[in-house]
């Protein structure tokens, strides 16, 4: 779980890259090998491996090594933790902006009376 600022920073930093977001989208459909993840990308296999390593280091991705096969899957706890942080921000700003809207509407409501 990402409960510290550093962990959350690492998650959002990892997701800032479009290639890594596409890897996460692919893994959302189910586990894949690193080779399968690399198919369809116009970058080298070592490049894909670097992206996988970044996702693994921040905890979004889990890699299981069975012999020579590296099978990757998502870690839902980390994704949920980042999502929960975004939901809290959404709720805070919605509430804050609603209150601001109410304050800004008050003078016009008084004038109508």
N, C-alpha and C positions, 0 to 999 in steps of 0.2 A: 504494500500500500504506500502511496506517496503522501506522507503526512508532513514533510518538511519542505521549506521553500526551495532548497537545492534540488530535491527530487522532482518537484513540480517544474522547476526551471529546466531540468534536463529533459523531461517529457515534452514540454512545449518546444524546446530547442530542436529535439529530434523530429518532431512533427512539422517543423517549419520548412523542411525540405520536401518538395513535391514527389521525389522518387521514394522517399521513406513513407510518405502518406499512401502512395500507390501500393507499396509492399504491405502496409497495414490493411488496406482495403482487400487485397488478395487473401491475406491470412484470415480475414473475417469470415471467409467462406470455408475455411478449414486448414488444417496443418499442411505444410508443403516442405519439400527439401529446398536447400539453398539453390540447387540447380534449377528446380521448377520455378522458384521465385525469379530467377534471372531471365527466364524465357520471356521474350516479348519486350525486354528493355534494350535500348540501343547503347548500353554501357557494358564494359567487360565484366567477367565473372569476379575478378578481384574487386572491382568497383562495387558490385552487388554485395560482396562479402563485407566490405567496409560499412555499407549502409546497414546491413544486418547486425553488425557488431555494435553500431551506435544505438540501434533499437534495443539490443540485448542489454547493453550497459545501463540504459535508463529504466529497464524493467518492463518495457512494453512487450518485448518478444522473449520467448523462452526457447532455448535450443537443446534438443536431446540428441546426443551422439550415439549412434548404434553402428559399431564397426566404422565404415568409411562414410556412412550416411549421416548428414546433419539435418534433422527434422525440426522445423520451426513451427511454433504456434504462438498465439497471443496470450498475454497475461491479463485477463479481464479485470482483476483487482486494480491494476495501474490505470487502465482506461477509465474505469468507474470513478476512481479517485480524481482524475483530471476533469472528468465530466461533472462531478459533484462540485468542484471548485468553480467551474464555469456557471453552473446553475445558481450557486450562491451569489456570484457577481451579477448575474442576470436579475435575480430577485432583488438584490440591493439597489441596483440602478433603476429598475422599474419602479420600485417603491419611492426612491428619492425623486425621480422625475415626476411621478404622480403628485407627490407633495408640492413640488415646485410649481406644477401646473395649477394646483389648487390655490397656492399663494398668489400666483399671477392672475388668476381669475377673480379673486376676492374684490379688488377695486371695481371691476366692471359689474359685479353682482350688486355691490352697494349702490352704484350709480343708478341702476335700474329700479331700485325700490323707491 
